[in-house]
Amino acid sequence: MTERGTALLERPERPKRPAPPRAVSLPVGLIRTARPRQWIKNILVVAAPAAAGQLGSRHTAVQLALVFILFTAAAAAVYLINDARDADADRAHPVKCRRPVAAGDVPVSVAYTAGALLAAAAITGATTLCNAMTGALLTAYLSMQLAYCVWLKHVLVVDLAVVTTGFLLRAMIGGVALGIPLSRWFLITTGFGALFMVAAKRYSEAVQMEGSEGVTRVLLNAYTTGYLRFVWQLAAGVAVLAYCLWALESGGVAGQALLPWRQLSVIAFILAVLRYAVFADRGTAGEPEDVVLRDRPLAVIGLVWAAMYGLAVADL
């Protein structure tokens, strides 16, 4: 073989560039930037009323639907402002370059304006249509999330606390809007349950990105997988303990209930945590909604737990 032929064979292949993102209309781009796939998380607004057994009235259903819409608007505002702020950095990322703002489908100024309008509408709507405390919680959520976008996502441990608090506020706001007292065990179980899933997600990202520094968020490289494993294991333990204390607080069979459903629900709760921990340990616990919806045994366990807790609330 000639030297020229050898040189051609040894010439390294050029890395393939990702296909350019397809252009979309401005309305579609705004909706995509608002992350509709993430809206399922806002179903947590029913958590407090469900735990208190107050889901039966039409007023409650209407109020919770309103709270869901308002929280979704607030979350969308954060996504819009975040993508507008990170547009330049996203253009250099192999995946994030497809986001509508980074791709140029949504102008940065439009994203900022839409985000500001949604934030103002969410706070105003919560204050006038619900109560002042609901408006205050949404204001706290928006302030915290915007601070996270600008600064707090670069602070070790604090970033985990901020994301966890976002889930906790979702679980609290339905009860606050309806004037339902929030149990301390509810808050502890929900808070540490959220920390369990957040830390498991970060652990999974760290496992998948080991040896690929610079590909993912800078802060993730500052955590060790051992530390993140410790956090999700600790959070899971506290969540289980708090739920057990919460379930046993009633002290036995309530009223004319056939079985102590609240106490029995502890079994399903622990099984759900153990099942989720399988994915966390494997490093495949990415988005919580994906894990729950794609794993049939976990979904069944969740339904069994919900049925048991519902029977406990109904005193059957």
C-alpha positions as CSV (number, residue, x, y, z in Angstrom):
1,M,0.0,0.0,0.0
2,T,1.3,3.5,-0.9
3,E,2.2,6.1,1.7
4,R,-0.7,8.2,0.5
5,G,-3.1,5.3,0.9
6,T,-1.8,4.6,4.4
7,A,-2.2,8.3,5.4
8,L,-5.8,8.2,4.2
9,L,-6.5,5.1,6.3
10,E,-5.0,6.6,9.4
11,R,-6.7,10.0,9.0
12,P,-9.0,10.4,12.1
13,E,-12.7,10.8,11.4
14,R,-14.1,14.2,12.0
15,P,-16.6,14.3,15.0
16,K,-20.1,14.4,13.8
17,R,-21.9,17.7,14.6
18,P,-25.4,17.4,16.0
19,A,-28.1,18.1,13.5
20,P,-29.2,21.7,13.6
21,P,-32.5,22.2,15.5
22,R,-35.6,22.7,13.5
23,A,-37.1,26.1,13.5
24,V,-40.4,26.4,15.4
25,S,-43.0,29.2,15.7
26,L,-42.8,31.6,18.6
27,P,-45.9,30.2,20.5
28,V,-44.6,26.7,20.2
29,G,-41.2,27.8,21.3
30,L,-42.6,29.5,24.3
31,I,-44.6,26.4,25.3
32,R,-41.5,24.2,24.8
33,T,-39.4,26.5,27.0
34,A,-42.1,26.3,29.7
35,R,-41.3,22.5,29.9
36,P,-44.8,20.9,29.8
37,R,-43.3,17.6,30.6
38,Q,-42.3,18.9,34.1
39,W,-45.9,20.1,34.9
40,I,-46.7,16.6,36.3
41,K,-44.7,17.6,39.4
42,N,-47.3,20.2,40.2
43,I,-49.8,17.5,41.0
44,L,-48.1,17.6,44.4
45,V,-50.4,20.5,45.2
46,V,-53.1,17.9,46.1
47,A,-50.8,16.3,48.7
48,A,-51.9,18.2,51.8
49,P,-55.6,18.1,51.2
50,A,-55.3,14.4,50.3
51,A,-53.4,13.7,53.5
52,A,-56.1,15.5,55.5
53,G,-58.9,13.7,53.7
54,Q,-60.5,16.9,52.2
55,L,-60.8,16.1,48.5
56,G,-64.5,15.4,48.4
57,S,-66.0,18.8,47.8
58,R,-66.4,20.7,44.5
59,H,-64.9,23.8,46.1
60,T,-61.7,21.9,46.9
61,A,-61.5,20.5,43.4
62,V,-61.9,24.0,41.9
63,Q,-59.4,25.6,44.3
64,L,-56.8,22.9,43.7
65,A,-57.2,23.2,39.9
66,L,-56.6,26.9,40.3
67,V,-53.5,26.4,42.5
68,F,-52.1,23.9,40.0
69,I,-52.5,26.4,37.2
70,L,-50.9,29.2,39.2
71,F,-47.9,27.0,40.3
72,T,-47.5,25.8,36.7
73,A,-47.3,29.5,35.6
74,A,-44.8,30.3,38.3
75,A,-42.6,27.3,37.3
76,A,-42.9,28.2,33.6
77,A,-41.7,31.8,34.4
78,V,-38.6,30.3,36.1
79,Y,-37.8,28.1,33.0
80,L,-38.3,31.1,30.6
81,I,-36.0,33.4,32.6
82,N,-33.4,30.7,33.2
83,D,-33.2,29.8,29.5
84,A,-33.0,33.5,28.6
85,R,-30.1,34.0,31.0
86,D,-28.3,30.8,29.9
87,A,-28.8,31.2,26.2
88,D,-25.2,31.8,25.3
89,A,-23.9,28.9,27.4
90,D,-26.7,26.6,26.1
91,R,-25.6,27.3,22.5
92,A,-22.3,25.7,23.2
93,H,-23.9,22.6,24.7
94,P,-24.5,19.5,22.5
95,V,-28.1,19.0,23.8
96,K,-29.2,22.3,25.3
97,C,-28.5,24.1,22.0
98,R,-31.8,22.7,20.9
99,R,-33.7,24.7,23.5
100,P,-35.9,27.3,21.7
101,V,-34.2,30.3,23.3
102,A,-30.7,29.0,22.5
103,A,-31.7,28.0,19.0
104,G,-33.1,31.5,18.3
105,D,-36.7,30.4,18.0
106,V,-37.6,32.5,21.0
107,P,-35.8,35.9,21.3
108,V,-34.1,36.4,24.7
109,S,-36.1,39.6,25.3
110,V,-39.3,37.8,24.6
111,A,-38.4,35.0,27.0
112,Y,-37.6,37.5,29.8
113,T,-40.8,39.4,29.2
114,A,-43.0,36.3,29.1
115,G,-41.3,35.0,32.3
116,A,-41.9,38.3,34.1
117,L,-45.5,38.5,33.0
118,L,-46.2,34.9,34.1
119,A,-44.5,35.5,37.5
120,A,-46.6,38.6,38.1
121,A,-49.8,36.9,37.0
122,A,-49.1,33.9,39.3
123,I,-48.5,36.0,42.4
124,T,-51.4,38.3,41.7
125,G,-53.8,35.4,41.0
126,A,-52.7,33.5,44.1
127,T,-53.2,36.6,46.3
128,T,-56.6,37.6,45.0
129,L,-58.1,34.3,44.1
130,C,-56.8,32.3,47.1
131,N,-55.3,34.1,50.0
132,A,-52.3,36.2,51.0
133,M,-50.4,33.3,52.4
134,T,-50.7,31.4,49.1
135,G,-49.3,34.5,47.3
136,A,-46.5,34.7,49.8
137,L,-45.6,31.0,49.2
138,L,-45.5,31.5,45.4
139,T,-43.4,34.7,45.9
140,A,-41.0,32.7,48.0
141,Y,-40.9,29.9,45.4
142,L,-40.2,32.4,42.6
143,S,-37.5,34.3,44.6
144,M,-35.8,31.1,45.6
145,Q,-35.8,29.6,42.1
146,L,-34.5,32.8,40.5
147,A,-31.8,33.0,43.1
148,Y,-31.0,29.4,42.2
149,C,-30.7,30.2,38.5
150,V,-28.4,33.2,39.2
151,W,-26.3,32.0,42.1
152,L,-27.4,29.2,44.4
153,K,-27.0,26.4,41.9
154,H,-23.3,27.0,42.2
155,V,-23.3,26.5,46.0
156,L,-22.6,23.0,47.3
157,V,-25.4,21.5,49.5
158,V,-27.5,24.7,49.2
159,D,-28.4,23.7,45.7
160,L,-29.8,20.4,47.0
161,A,-31.8,22.2,49.7
162,V,-33.3,24.7,47.2
163,V,-34.5,22.0,44.8
164,T,-35.9,20.0,47.7
165,T,-37.7,23.1,49.1
166,G,-39.3,23.6,45.7
167,F,-41.0,20.2,46.0
168,L,-41.9,20.9,49.6
169,L,-43.6,24.2,48.6
170,R,-45.6,22.3,46.0
171,A,-46.9,19.9,48.6
172,M,-47.7,22.7,51.1
173,I,-49.4,25.2,48.8
174,G,-52.7,23.2,48.3
175,G,-53.2,23.0,52.1
176,V,-52.4,26.7,52.5
177,A,-54.8,27.7,49.8
178,L,-57.6,25.8,51.5
179,G,-56.7,26.7,55.1
180,I,-55.7,23.2,56.1
181,P,-53.3,22.9,59.0
182,L,-50.1,21.1,58.0
183,S,-48.9,18.3,60.2
184,R,-45.3,18.4,61.3
185,W,-44.9,14.7,60.2
186,F,-46.4,15.6,56.8
187,L,-43.8,18.3,56.3
188,I,-40.9,16.1,57.5
189,T,-41.9,13.1,55.5
190,T,-42.5,15.2,52.3
191,G,-39.3,17.2,52.8
192,F,-37.0,14.3,53.3
193,G,-38.8,12.2,50.7
194,A,-38.1,15.0,48.2
195,L,-34.5,15.2,49.3
196,F,-34.2,11.5,48.7
197,M,-35.4,11.8,45.1
198,V,-33.3,14.9,44.4
199,A,-30.1,13.4,45.8
200,A,-30.8,10.1,44.0
201,K,-31.2,12.0,40.7
202,R,-27.9,13.9,41.3
203,Y,-26.2,10.6,42.3
204,S,-27.4,9.0,39.0
205,E,-26.1,12.0,37.0
206,A,-22.8,11.8,38.8
207,V,-22.5,8.0,38.1
208,Q,-23.4,8.4,34.4
209,M,-21.0,11.3,34.0
210,E,-18.0,9.9,35.8
211,G,-14.8,10.6,33.8
212,S,-16.7,13.2,31.6
213,E,-15.8,16.4,33.4
214,G,-17.0,19.5,31.6
215,V,-19.9,17.7,29.9
216,T,-22.4,18.4,32.7
217,R,-23.0,21.1,35.2
218,V,-19.7,22.2,37.0
219,L,-21.1,21.8,40.5
220,L,-22.0,18.2,39.9
221,N,-18.2,17.4,39.5
222,A,-17.7,18.9,43.0
223,Y,-19.8,16.2,44.6
224,T,-18.4,12.7,45.1
225,T,-20.7,9.8,44.4
226,G,-20.1,8.6,47.9
227,Y,-21.4,11.8,49.4
228,L,-24.5,11.8,47.2
229,R,-25.1,8.2,48.1
230,F,-24.9,9.1,51.8
231,V,-27.4,12.0,51.3
232,W,-30.1,9.9,49.6
233,Q,-29.7,7.0,52.1
234,L,-29.9,9.4,55.0
235,A,-33.0,11.2,53.5
236,A,-34.7,7.8,52.8
237,G,-34.1,6.7,56.4
238,V,-35.5,10.0,57.9
239,A,-38.5,9.9,55.5
240,V,-39.4,6.3,56.5
241,L,-39.0,7.1,60.2
242,A,-41.1,10.2,60.0
243,Y,-43.9,8.4,58.1
244,C,-43.9,5.6,60.7
245,L,-44.3,8.1,63.5
246,W,-47.0,9.9,61.5
247,A,-48.9,6.6,60.8
248,L,-48.7,5.4,64.4
249,E,-49.6,8.8,65.9
250,S,-53.4,7.9,65.8
251,G,-52.6,5.0,68.2
252,G,-54.6,2.1,66.7
253,V,-57.8,1.4,64.8
254,A,-59.8,4.6,64.4
255,G,-63.6,4.6,64.8
256,Q,-65.2,1.6,63.1
257,A,-62.5,0.9,60.6
258,L,-62.2,-2.7,59.6
259,L,-58.3,-2.7,59.8
260,P,-55.7,-0.2,60.9
261,W,-55.1,1.0,57.3
262,R,-52.9,4.0,58.2
263,Q,-50.5,1.7,60.1
264,L,-50.6,-0.9,57.4
265,S,-49.8,1.7,54.8
266,V,-46.3,1.8,56.4
267,I,-45.6,-1.5,54.6
268,A,-46.4,-0.1,51.2
269,F,-44.5,3.1,51.9
270,I,-41.3,1.3,52.9
271,L,-41.6,-1.0,49.9
272,A,-42.0,2.0,47.6
273,V,-38.8,3.6,49.1
274,L,-36.9,0.3,48.8
275,R,-38.0,-0.1,45.1
276,Y,-37.0,3.4,44.2
277,A,-33.7,2.9,46.0
278,V,-33.0,0.1,43.5
279,F,-32.8,2.6,40.7
280,A,-30.9,5.1,42.8
281,D,-28.3,2.5,43.6
282,R,-27.9,1.6,39.9
283,G,-27.5,5.2,39.0
284,T,-30.7,5.2,36.9
285,A,-32.9,7.4,39.0
286,G,-33.0,10.3,36.7
287,E,-36.3,12.3,36.6
288,P,-38.6,11.1,39.4
289,E,-41.6,11.1,37.2
290,D,-39.9,8.8,34.7
291,V,-38.9,6.3,37.4
292,V,-42.4,6.2,38.8
293,L,-44.3,6.0,35.5
294,R,-42.0,3.5,33.8
295,D,-41.6,1.0,36.6
296,R,-44.8,-1.0,36.8
297,P,-44.1,-2.7,40.3
298,L,-43.4,0.8,41.8
299,A,-46.6,2.2,40.2
300,V,-48.6,-0.7,41.7
301,I,-47.0,-0.3,45.1
302,G,-47.9,3.4,44.9
303,L,-51.5,2.6,44.1
304,V,-51.7,0.1,47.0
305,W,-50.3,2.7,49.3
306,A,-52.8,5.3,48.1
307,A,-55.7,2.9,48.5
308,M,-54.6,2.1,52.1
309,Y,-54.2,5.7,53.0
310,G,-57.5,6.6,51.4
311,L,-59.3,3.8,53.4
312,A,-57.6,5.2,56.6
313,V,-58.8,8.7,55.8
314,A,-62.3,7.5,55.0
315,D,-62.3,5.4,58.3
316,L,-63.5,2.2,56.5
